Amino acid sequence: MFEVITARELADEVDADDEGYVLVDTRPEDSYESWHVPGAVNVPFGAAETLDDEQKARIDELADGRAIHTICGKGATSTSSAARARRRPASPRNSTRAVTTTSRS
């Protein structure tokens, strides 16, 4: 399973210079190039897709033992990719979190 965090929670981690995660932007390359969160890396992914072996390997290489946070414009592709990128065994350093723009009550 993966955890969902809000954009505000991600902003707090970015502001704290927390380096315990890699931020993967799942939007198409043109969207990423026009604007992205500082430090994010682009691994384009569609909501209906399955991560192929090359994408999984790239994400794992980028993570380099850190947690994975996925982000997109609305939360659709970030949650889909987080579900497919989650790693086992789960631990704080080996976790997967999806960032969504919706707030939690």
N, C-alpha and C positions, 0 to 999 in steps of 0.2 A: 504494500500500500504506500501511498505518498501523501504528504501533507499539503494543504492549500494555505498560502499566506496572502495577505493583502499587499497592495502596492505600497501602502504606508509602512508596513512591517519591513518590506524590502528596502525602502528609503532609509529606515532607521539603521539597517545593517550596512548600507552603502555609506551613510554618514559616519558610522562608527569605524569605517575602514576594516570591517570584518573580512578577512581573507580566507575564511574557512569554507568557501564555496566557489563554484564557477557558475556564472550567470549565462545561460544559453538562451538566446533570442531565436524563437522558432518562426518568426515572420519571413515572408519572401525577401530575397536579397535586396530588391529595390526599396522596400519599406525600411529595412535595416539601414541601408546606406543613407536614406533621407534623414533618419533620426534613430538613435538608440541610447539606452542607458550606458553611461560610461563604464567601461570594463566588460561589457557584454560581448559575447562571441556569437556569430551567426551560424546556426545549423537549421536551414529551412526545413519545415515540416508541415504537411497538410493534415487537418483534423482526421481525415479518413485514411491516412497512410499508416503504414507499419514501419518502424525504424528498421532499416536494412543493416546488415553487419558492418558496413562501412560507417554509417552514421553512429551506431552504437560504439564502435571502436574510437571514432573521433571524439565523442562525448566523454568516454572513459579516459582518453589521453588528455583532453583538456582539463578534466576534473583532477587528475593526478592525485587520487586519494582523498580529495575534498568532496563535500556534499555537492549535489547538482541542484540548481534552481533554474526553472524554465520560465520564460516570459514571452508574451505575445501581446497583441492589441486588445483582445477581449477575454482571453482565458480559454478559448476553445482549443487552440493547438498546443498551448503550454500544458494544459491538463492531459491532453492525449499523449503528448510526448513524455511527460513525467510518468504516466502510467506504464509506458513502454520502456522507459530508461531506468526504472527503479532497479536497485541492486540489492543483492542478498549476500551476506546477512545484513540486516538493517542495523545501523548504529548512527550516532550523531555525525560522524565523519563520512558515513556511507549512506546518507539519506538522500531522498529526492523530494523536492518541494516545487509546487507550481504556484506562480504568482498570478493573482487575478485582480481585476479592477473593481470587483464588487466587494462591499464591506461585509464583515461578519457581525451578526447581532449578538 
